[in-house]
Each structure stands twice: as structure tokens, then as C-alpha cells.
Amino acid sequence: MDLPNWPAPVAACCGALRRAGHEACPVGGCVRDLLLGRAPGDWDIATSARPEAVTALFERTVPTGLKHGTVTVLLGGMALEVTTFRGESGYSDGRHPDRVTFGVGLREDLARRDFTINAMALAPDGSVVDPFGGRADLARRLIRCVGEPERRFTEDALRMLRAVRFAAQLGFSLEARTAAALASCAPLLERVSGERIRAELEKTLLSPHPSLAALPVELGMLARFGAPARQVELSALAALPATPAHRWGAFCAATGLDIARLPVERALRRAVLHPEDRELAALAVTGRDLYDLGLRGGDIGRARWALLEHVRAHPGDNRREFLLSLAKERT
């Protein structure tokens, strides 16, 4: 895995930083994805350069998060997040560090990350910098926290749902100590916003292994949204279309979660609370078709409901010509 194989803007960004006397290397999810044989969706770069040095070095930048050392470099059609090596301490709000320290090395920067598979970097020669065994965990298909799991989850409780999400997306298992910490730290999720919880849970539901969304329910992480802590069976979700309406609808029905308590789009809330709307939309005949048959006003709605009841009992009959014939017989 040599530097020329990286996207040209990534190589150019790292090269410019190194020529200016700084360390610079791709880190995190892009390294994980490369090792899994996947095309990275995003490229993040860690560097010893301070934010002001990064800003001075590149023509087009965005001060994404200067407090935490992040500058977005716009280069060659890509938006690259370039972040200064940093250490972190104190997480009084359960999400953001109270204190950020620049001037640390790459290893300490990797040590603050959530999971071993996300705590790797690529050296200038293309070799993998892997101080916490992320590559071995990829081979063993494990999600393992960097260091003490309880500490990682106390720093940011949303990491618990991220662990489940990565396992669901990648088809991995949770390492034993990491799984045990999910149970002991579950109450910490109470201080995480509904928006962040919804986003992570939806990624799990839309993944290839949505049944893992049962784990947060079983651990009581979603009780405040109406899903009591209990064993649930979600194996049927994988057979459903991977759309928010289908997966959320089945998840809520199985767990008791009240979608109205989560900050979701109005259309999704309605689709979950009124699944019949989705069924009506899937009918092979429309209200216009029935209007052309001579139906008017409320008769159109009643006819559509009657056809829907028939299709529920006989799914194979959801064919336009057949349903039009059936509607004609009943008028």
C-alpha cells in the first residue's frame, strides 16, 4: 500500500505538510476501510502542524473546529479534515473534552480514539501504524475499545451505540470487555441528545445486520423513548427493504419504542405511525385510476381500502389490470 495509491489530493496534502517540516498521515476510518478492501468515504489526516500552520500552508481552508485542532483543507475537489495531534482530558458534558493539548505524538493521538480498528494510521512508506492491535481485530472481526472500555464510554456515551453500529455494518462481534462495559455504562446514555441517538440507531437499522439493534433495547438504553429493557427478536428486519420507514416501523412494533419521542422527520414519523399509507402507496392502482372508472369523492377512498384489504390477503393479486377489474365488479 504505497503513497501513489492514495487519492492525489491526499498525497498532495500530506506531502505539503511534510515538506514544511511536519508529520502528516491518513488516520482512522480511511485506514480501516483500505485494510478491508473498501473505498474510503472520507480521508482524515493527522499532523503535528498546528491549525494556524495548516491554514497558512493551503490556499483554501475552512476553520472547522480550531478549538480541537481541525481545519478542513479544500484540495483537488476533496474536503480533507486535517487535525493536529492532540491529547484530551476531562469530559464533563459526556461528549467534548474539557482540555485539549497539542504537541503530543502520533501514538498519543491514536490513543484517544474509540475503537482499535479506528486507531490506525498510514506512514509515509505506506506501512500501517497500529499501536493497539486494530489490524488483528479486523482479522478477528472484533470491535474492541482502545484501552479501558469504561473510560472510552464515559468520555462519550454515544460510543456505545457506535460500537453496536460498527458491529452491524461490518458483521463483527463485540469483544468481551467492550460488551461488558456496554451493560455497566448503559445509564450514561441518558445524557446524550435524542438527535445523536437517532442518527446512530438508524445507521444500525439500515445496516446488513439490523438485528443487533436489539442490544441497546435489552440493556435499557432506549427506555426513555418508550422501549423497556427486555429481550427482543429482530431477525426479521434484515428481510425488509433497507429504508428508514420499513426498518423503523418494524423496530418500533417489536420494541415498543415511540417514534414520536425521537427527533425524526415528519414524513418518517407518519410512515411509522401510519404504515397503511405506505401500503396504499404500493397498490398497483391509484385514485386517478378509480376516478377514470367513474368513482367520485369518498367512494374512491373506500374502494382503495377494499382493494388494500384484498391485497393483504392475496399479495400476488397486486396487479393493475386485476385490481381494476375487481374494483369494477364492486361498483
C-alpha positions as CSV (number, residue, x, y, z in Angstrom):
1,M,0.0,0.0,0.0
2,D,2.1,2.8,-1.3
3,L,1.5,6.6,-1.3
4,P,0.8,6.8,-5.1
5,N,-2.3,4.5,-4.5
6,W,-3.9,7.2,-2.3
7,P,-6.1,9.8,-4.0
8,A,-3.9,12.6,-5.4
9,P,-5.3,15.3,-3.1
10,V,-4.5,13.2,0.0
11,A,-0.9,12.6,-1.2
12,A,-0.6,16.3,-2.1
13,C,-1.8,17.4,1.3
14,C,0.4,15.0,3.3
15,G,3.4,15.9,1.0
16,A,2.9,19.6,1.5
17,L,2.8,19.2,5.3
18,R,5.9,17.0,5.3
19,R,7.9,19.4,3.1
20,A,7.1,22.1,5.6
21,G,8.7,20.0,8.3
22,H,5.6,18.5,9.9
23,E,4.5,14.9,10.4
24,A,1.3,14.0,8.5
25,C,-0.6,10.8,7.8
26,P,-4.0,9.5,7.0
27,V,-5.8,8.1,10.1
28,G,-8.9,6.5,11.3
29,G,-11.7,5.1,9.2
30,C,-10.0,5.5,5.9
31,V,-7.2,3.2,7.0
32,R,-9.7,0.7,8.3
33,D,-11.6,0.8,5.0
34,L,-8.4,0.3,3.0
35,L,-7.5,-2.7,5.0
36,L,-11.0,-4.1,4.5
37,G,-10.6,-3.6,0.7
38,R,-13.2,-0.8,0.7
39,A,-13.1,2.6,-0.9
40,P,-12.9,5.1,2.0
41,G,-15.8,7.6,2.0
42,D,-13.7,10.2,3.8
43,W,-10.0,10.8,4.3
44,D,-8.8,12.3,7.6
45,I,-5.3,13.5,8.1
46,A,-3.5,13.8,11.5
47,T,-0.5,16.1,11.7
48,S,2.0,17.7,14.1
49,A,1.3,21.1,12.4
50,R,-0.8,23.5,14.5
51,P,-4.1,24.7,12.9
52,E,-2.6,28.1,12.1
53,A,0.3,26.4,10.2
54,V,-2.2,24.3,8.2
55,T,-4.2,27.4,7.4
56,A,-1.1,29.3,6.2
57,L,0.1,26.4,4.1
58,F,-3.0,25.8,1.9
59,E,-4.9,28.3,-0.2
60,R,-8.4,27.1,0.6
61,T,-9.3,26.1,4.1
62,V,-12.3,26.1,6.4
63,P,-11.8,26.6,10.2
64,T,-14.0,23.5,11.0
65,G,-13.0,23.2,14.7
66,L,-10.0,25.2,15.6
67,K,-10.5,24.6,19.3
68,H,-10.0,20.9,18.7
69,G,-7.3,21.5,16.1
70,T,-9.3,20.7,13.0
71,V,-9.0,22.6,9.7
72,T,-10.7,21.4,6.5
73,V,-8.4,21.7,3.5
74,L,-10.2,22.0,0.1
75,L,-7.8,20.5,-2.4
76,G,-8.3,18.8,-5.8
77,G,-12.1,18.5,-5.3
78,M,-11.8,16.9,-1.9
79,A,-12.6,18.2,1.6
80,L,-9.8,16.8,3.8
81,E,-10.1,17.2,7.6
82,V,-6.6,17.9,8.9
83,T,-6.4,17.7,12.7
84,T,-3.4,18.5,14.9
85,F,-2.1,15.6,17.1
86,R,-3.7,16.1,20.4
87,G,-4.3,14.7,23.8
88,E,-7.6,15.1,25.7
89,S,-8.7,15.2,29.3
90,G,-11.9,15.8,31.2
91,Y,-15.3,15.2,29.6
92,S,-17.7,16.9,32.0
93,D,-20.5,17.1,29.4
94,G,-20.1,13.5,28.4
95,R,-19.1,14.4,24.8
96,H,-16.4,17.0,24.4
97,P,-13.0,17.2,26.2
98,D,-12.7,19.9,28.7
99,R,-9.0,20.3,27.8
100,V,-7.2,19.7,24.5
101,T,-3.4,19.5,24.5
102,F,-1.4,20.0,21.3
103,G,2.2,19.0,20.9
104,V,1.8,15.2,21.5
105,G,2.9,12.5,19.2
106,L,1.0,10.2,16.8
107,R,0.7,7.4,19.3
108,E,-0.9,9.5,22.0
109,D,-3.2,11.0,19.3
110,L,-4.3,7.4,18.3
111,A,-4.8,6.5,22.0
112,R,-7.7,8.9,22.4
113,R,-9.8,7.2,19.7
114,D,-12.8,5.0,20.3
115,F,-12.0,1.5,18.8
116,T,-8.8,-0.2,17.8
117,I,-10.0,-0.6,14.2
118,N,-10.3,3.2,14.1
119,A,-6.9,3.9,15.8
120,M,-4.5,3.2,12.9
121,A,-2.5,5.5,10.6
122,L,-0.6,5.1,7.4
123,A,3.1,6.0,7.5
124,P,4.8,7.8,4.5
125,D,6.1,4.5,3.2
126,G,2.5,3.1,3.2
127,S,3.1,0.9,6.3
128,V,0.4,0.7,8.9
129,V,1.0,2.3,12.3
130,D,-1.0,0.1,14.6
131,P,-0.1,0.5,18.3
132,F,-3.3,-1.0,19.7
133,G,-3.9,-4.1,17.6
134,G,-6.5,-2.8,15.2
135,R,-5.3,-4.9,12.3
136,A,-5.5,-8.1,14.3
137,D,-9.0,-7.1,15.4
138,L,-10.0,-6.6,11.8
139,A,-8.8,-10.1,11.1
140,R,-10.7,-11.5,14.1
141,R,-13.8,-9.3,13.2
142,L,-13.9,-7.7,16.6
143,I,-15.0,-4.3,17.9
144,R,-12.7,-3.5,20.8
145,C,-12.2,-0.3,22.7
146,V,-8.8,1.4,22.8
147,G,-7.7,1.0,26.4
148,E,-10.3,0.7,29.1
149,P,-13.8,0.5,27.7
150,E,-15.5,2.2,30.7
151,R,-13.2,5.2,30.2
152,R,-14.0,5.4,26.5
153,F,-17.8,5.3,27.1
154,T,-17.6,7.7,30.0
155,E,-15.8,10.2,27.7
156,D,-18.6,10.0,25.1
157,A,-21.6,7.7,25.9
158,L,-22.6,7.7,22.3
159,R,-19.7,5.4,21.6
160,M,-21.8,2.6,23.0
161,L,-24.2,2.9,20.1
162,R,-21.3,3.4,17.7
163,A,-19.9,0.1,18.8
164,V,-23.2,-1.6,18.0
165,R,-23.4,0.3,14.7
166,F,-19.9,-0.8,13.6
167,A,-20.6,-4.4,14.5
168,A,-23.8,-4.2,12.5
169,Q,-22.3,-2.5,9.5
170,L,-19.2,-4.7,9.3
171,G,-20.7,-8.0,10.6
172,F,-18.3,-8.0,13.5
173,S,-18.7,-9.2,17.1
174,L,-18.2,-7.1,20.3
175,E,-15.0,-8.0,22.2
176,A,-15.9,-9.4,25.7
177,R,-14.7,-6.5,27.8
178,T,-16.2,-4.0,25.4
179,A,-19.6,-5.8,25.5
180,A,-19.5,-6.0,29.3
181,A,-18.9,-2.2,29.5
182,L,-21.9,-1.6,27.4
183,A,-24.0,-3.1,30.2
184,S,-22.3,-1.3,33.0
185,C,-22.2,2.1,31.3
186,A,-25.7,2.0,29.7
187,P,-27.2,4.6,32.1
188,L,-24.7,7.2,30.7
189,L,-26.7,7.3,27.5
190,E,-29.4,9.3,29.4
191,R,-27.3,12.5,28.9
192,V,-26.9,12.0,25.1
193,S,-29.3,14.0,22.9
194,G,-32.1,12.3,21.1
195,E,-30.7,13.6,17.7
196,R,-27.4,11.8,18.2
197,I,-29.1,8.6,19.4
198,R,-31.5,8.6,16.5
199,A,-28.7,9.0,13.9
200,E,-26.6,6.1,15.3
201,L,-29.6,3.8,15.8
202,E,-30.8,4.5,12.2
203,K,-27.4,3.5,10.8
204,T,-27.7,0.2,12.7
205,L,-31.2,-0.4,11.4
206,L,-30.2,0.3,7.8
207,S,-27.1,-1.9,8.1
208,P,-26.7,-5.5,6.8
209,H,-27.2,-6.8,10.3
210,P,-30.1,-4.7,11.8
211,S,-30.9,-7.4,14.4
212,L,-28.0,-6.0,16.5
213,A,-30.3,-3.0,17.3
214,A,-31.8,-5.4,19.9
215,L,-28.8,-4.9,22.2
216,P,-29.5,-1.3,23.1
217,V,-33.1,-2.3,23.9
218,E,-32.1,-5.2,26.0
219,L,-29.7,-3.1,28.0
220,G,-32.3,-0.4,28.7
221,M,-30.6,2.3,26.7
222,L,-33.8,3.3,24.9
223,A,-36.2,3.2,27.9
224,R,-36.7,6.9,27.8
225,F,-38.1,6.6,24.3
226,G,-40.7,4.0,25.3
227,A,-38.7,0.8,24.7
228,P,-38.4,-1.0,28.0
229,A,-35.4,-3.2,28.8
230,R,-36.3,-6.7,27.6
231,Q,-35.3,-9.4,25.2
232,V,-36.5,-8.7,21.7
233,E,-36.3,-10.7,18.4
234,L,-35.3,-8.6,15.4
235,S,-34.1,-11.2,12.9
236,A,-36.9,-10.4,10.5
237,L,-35.6,-6.8,9.9
238,A,-32.9,-8.0,7.5
239,A,-35.5,-9.3,5.1
240,L,-37.2,-5.9,4.9
241,P,-36.2,-3.2,2.4
242,A,-33.4,-1.1,3.8
243,T,-35.4,2.1,4.1
244,P,-36.0,4.2,7.2
245,A,-39.8,3.7,7.0
246,H,-39.6,-0.1,6.8
247,R,-36.9,-0.7,9.3
248,W,-38.0,1.9,11.9
249,G,-41.6,0.7,11.6
250,A,-40.7,-2.9,12.3
251,F,-38.3,-1.9,15.1
252,C,-40.9,0.2,16.8
253,A,-43.5,-2.5,16.5
254,A,-41.2,-5.1,18.0
255,T,-39.7,-3.0,20.8
256,G,-42.5,-0.6,21.8
257,L,-40.3,2.4,21.0
258,D,-42.4,5.6,20.5
259,I,-41.1,7.2,17.3
260,A,-42.8,10.4,18.4
261,R,-40.3,10.8,21.2
262,L,-37.3,10.9,18.8
263,P,-36.4,13.9,16.7
264,V,-37.2,12.4,13.2
265,E,-38.6,14.0,10.1
266,R,-42.4,14.4,10.0
267,A,-42.7,12.1,6.9
268,L,-40.8,9.3,8.6
269,R,-42.9,9.7,11.8
270,R,-46.1,9.5,9.8
271,A,-44.9,6.5,7.8
272,V,-44.1,4.6,11.1
273,L,-47.3,5.6,12.9
274,H,-49.5,5.1,9.8
275,P,-48.0,2.1,7.9
276,E,-51.2,1.8,5.9
277,D,-50.2,4.9,4.0
278,R,-47.2,3.0,2.7
279,E,-49.4,0.1,1.8
280,L,-51.8,2.3,-0.1
281,A,-48.9,3.9,-2.0
282,A,-47.8,0.4,-3.0
283,L,-51.2,-0.5,-4.6
284,A,-51.0,-1.1,-8.3
285,V,-54.0,1.2,-8.8
286,T,-54.2,4.9,-8.0
287,G,-57.0,7.2,-7.0
288,R,-56.9,8.6,-10.6
289,D,-57.4,5.0,-12.0
290,L,-60.6,4.7,-9.9
291,Y,-61.7,8.2,-10.9
292,D,-61.5,7.1,-14.5
293,L,-63.7,4.1,-13.6
294,G,-66.4,6.6,-12.6
295,L,-65.9,6.7,-8.8
296,R,-66.1,10.0,-7.1
297,G,-65.3,11.5,-3.7
298,G,-65.4,9.2,-0.7
299,D,-66.1,6.2,-2.9
300,I,-62.5,6.4,-4.2
301,G,-61.1,6.1,-0.7
302,R,-63.4,3.3,0.2
303,A,-62.6,1.4,-2.9
304,R,-58.8,1.8,-2.3
305,W,-59.2,0.5,1.2
306,A,-61.3,-2.5,0.0
307,L,-58.6,-3.3,-2.6
308,L,-55.9,-3.0,0.1
309,E,-57.7,-5.5,2.3
310,H,-57.8,-7.9,-0.7
311,V,-54.1,-7.5,-1.4
312,R,-53.2,-8.0,2.2
313,A,-54.9,-11.4,2.0
314,H,-53.7,-12.1,-1.6
315,P,-50.4,-10.3,-2.2
316,G,-50.0,-11.8,-5.6
317,D,-53.1,-10.0,-6.8
318,N,-51.5,-6.6,-6.6
319,R,-51.6,-6.1,-10.4
320,R,-53.2,-3.1,-12.0
321,E,-55.5,-4.8,-14.5
322,F,-56.7,-7.4,-12.0
323,L,-57.4,-4.7,-9.3
324,L,-59.2,-2.5,-11.8
325,S,-61.3,-5.5,-12.8
326,L,-62.1,-6.2,-9.2
327,A,-63.0,-2.6,-8.5
328,K,-65.3,-2.5,-11.5
329,E,-67.1,-5.6,-10.3
330,R,-67.7,-4.0,-6.9
331,T,-69.1,-0.7,-8.2
